[in-house]
Amino acid sequence: MKIGKTEKILLNSAKDGPLCFTLLDSQSTPASSLPSIIKTIEKSNAAAIFIGGSTISDQMEIETFVNNIKKLTKLPVILFPGNISGVASNADAILFMSLLNSDNPYFITGAQALGSISVKKHNIEPLPTAYIIVGEGSGAAGFVGQARGIPTDKPEIAGMYALAAEYMGMRFLYLESGSGAKDPIPIKTIQTVRKLYNGFLMVGGGIKNEATAKKIAKTGIDAIIIGSLLETKDYKTTLPKITKALRSK
């Protein structure tokens, strides 16, 4: 599969250092707050906006949400689907994800097969992505996706999944400790995955300040994903500090 426009933008941007992607939940983000949030995202030099939510059930809702965001910014708007209902025709691209450590085949290949026709029909750029959840308390994504969280003290298991993802042709990998996680993924786990996986590596969950972001950036990742932080009262001051820390020496 050829590399599309959005993927080229992300790859070129990451040449200058780790990127910050923001993840907005269409169900918990009021439309009235979008102008302020988008303004902060742009001022912080975030590279893209992901749209998702593990419990999305209304496709019309996410279509409207994407449309509202695209009226406010020129940044790439990329779908982060929790199920086939997370496909919106007006997005720039979609993380076409397989939750590799799910116990349910539906979240590994089933939902992908069902959603593939909509992605092709609406000409949404697919970004082939492996999704790996680390930790037993893996939040809504792990619960809904029936993931068997990789133990935090077993980085070699995460590494094996990552290597398998590369061998299966997945050009992106998202390593997550779960939405709203109290703690980020252990540095040792990220380092192990980075050593084995040569694609575009994204890390998220539990990244709440610039110190954590800087430690993770030093492992050689390509991007971090910030989600739950945007639902806090301090996001306007914290997000710019995090994005600045990513590229500081």
N, C-alpha and C positions, 0 to 999 in steps of 0.2 A: 504494500500500500504506500502510495506516494505521500510525502510530507506536505501538508497543507499550509495555508496562509497563517493561521493562528499559531501553529506549531513552529513555523519559521520565526515568527515574532518572539516567541518565548525562548527559543534556542539562541537567537542572536542577543537578546537582552541578558541572558544568563552568562554570556561570555565576559561580562564586566563584573561578575560577582553574584552571590546568591540573591534571589528575588524574594519578594513578599507577595503572596496571593491572599486575598481576603475572601472569606466564605460567608455569604449571607443566607440566612434561613428565611424562606418566603413566608413561613407560617408565624414566625416570631418577630419579624421586622415590620413595623407599621409603615404604610406608604408615606405618612406624614413626616417620618424621620429620615427618609431616603436622601433628600437634598443635603442635609447636614452630614450624614454618613459618607455619601459619595464625595463631598467636598474634602472631608478629612482623608479619605482614601487617596484622592488625587494629590493633595498636599504632601502626603507621606511618601509619594512616589511608588506606591504599590503597582505591580505590573499587570494584574488582571483581577477580575471579580468572578468568583465562583458562586453559583446559585444552587442551593440544595436544601437538605433537611431530610433526616432519616425517616420521617413519618408523612411525607407529602402524599396526599391522596387525591388532590384536585388539580388536574392538568390545566384547566382554564386559569386557575389561580396563579400557577407558575408562569404561564404565558403572559399574563397581565403584569406580574412582578418583573419579568425580564424586560418587557416593553417600557415600564416606568424607569428602569435603570438606564436603558439605552437612550432615553430622552435626556439623561443628565450627564453622560460621559461617553468618551470615545474609546475607553479602555476595553479590551476584549472581555466579553461576557461568556463564561464557560459553565456549562451545566455539570453539577456534581450530583448525579441521580442516586436516590436510595432505592428506586424501583422503576418500572417502566412508566409510571405516572410522572416521573421527573424529566421526561423528554418534552422540550418546548421548541417549536419550529423557528422561533425568532432569535435563538441564541447563535453566537458565532461558532461555538464548538462544544463538544461534550467529552467529558472523561468517560470513555467507553471502558468501564471497569469490570474486573472480575475479582470478587472477594475470595482470594485464594485459600484462606484458612477458615472458610465457612464449613460447617458440618452439613449444610443443605446444598445439594447440587444446583438448586434454582438460582442461588446467588453467585454461583461459579460460572455457569453457562446458560441456565434456563432463561433468566430475565434478559440476558444479552441477546439470545436468539429471538425472543418476542419483541424486543425493542429495536432490533437492527433494521427492520423494514421502515419504521418511522424515521429513523436517522437518515436512511438513504432517500426516502420520499421527500423529506424536507431539506435535503442537501446540507445537513449539519456536519461540520468537520469532526470526525471521530479521532480522539487521541487515545491510542491503545494503552490501557493503564492497568497495572496490577495493584490491588488494594490489600494491604496486610495490616491487621490489627494486633497491637502488642498490649499485653496486660490483661488480667482477668476482669477487672472492673472497666469494661470498654465502652460504657455509655450506651446511648440509644442505637448507634450504628452497629455495635457488636450484638446488642440484644435483638434488634430487628433482623440483622443479617445472620444470626445464629453462628457467630464466629467463635472458634476455639482460640481464645487469646493466647498469643505466644508468651510464655513466661519471661519476665523481665531479666531473669538471671540465666537465660539460655540464648544468648545472641547468635549462636551458631545455627539455631533453628530458623531464625529470621533470615540469616544469610542463605540458607538452603532454599527457602521460598523465593528470595530475591533472585538467586541464580537461575532457578527454574523459570521465573518470569522472563528473564532475559532470553533464555533458550527458546521460550515460546513466542518470542518476537514482540514483547510488550515494551514499548519505548519509554513509557513513564511508569514510575512506581511511587505509590503513596504509602508511607509508613506512618501509622497513626496510633496514638494511645487512647483514642476515644474522645468524642465530643464532650467538652466540659471537664476533661481529665484534670485531676489535682496535680499530677506530676507529669513532666515530659518523658519521652522515651529515653532510657539510659544512653549515655554517650557511647558506651561500649557497643551497644546494639547497632547504633547508627554507623559507627566506624566499621563494624563487621559487614554490614550491608553495602556500604560505600566501596569497600575493598573488592567485593564480589560482583557488584552490579554496575554496569557501565552506561546505563541509560540516564534519563532525567529523574533525579531523586528528589522527592518532596517529603517533608516531615511536618507533622502537626500534632496538636493535642498538648495541653499543659504549658504552652508558651505564653507567659503572662508579663514578661519584662525583657528589657534589653540585654541583661546579663545572660539569661537563658538563651536568647536568640544568638548572641555572639558565640557562645560555647558550641551551639549546634552548627553555626556557619563554619566554624573552624574544622569540622569533620569533612568538609568538601561537598556538602549537599548543594543542590541547584536551587531549591526554594523551600521556604516555610509557608505553612498555611495558617492563617489567623482567623478564627471563627467566633468562639464564645466571648472573646475579649471585646468584640464590637457591641456586645449586649450589656457592657458595664458602663458605669457613669464616667469612668476615667479614660475611655478609649481615645478621646480627642488629643490627649497629651501622651498617652502610652504608645499608640501606634507609630507616630513619627519617630519616637526614640528607638523603637524596635527596628524599623526599616533602616535607620541611620546606623545602628549597631551592626547590621548584617554586612555592611561593606567597609566597616572601620578596620584598620590594621591592628 
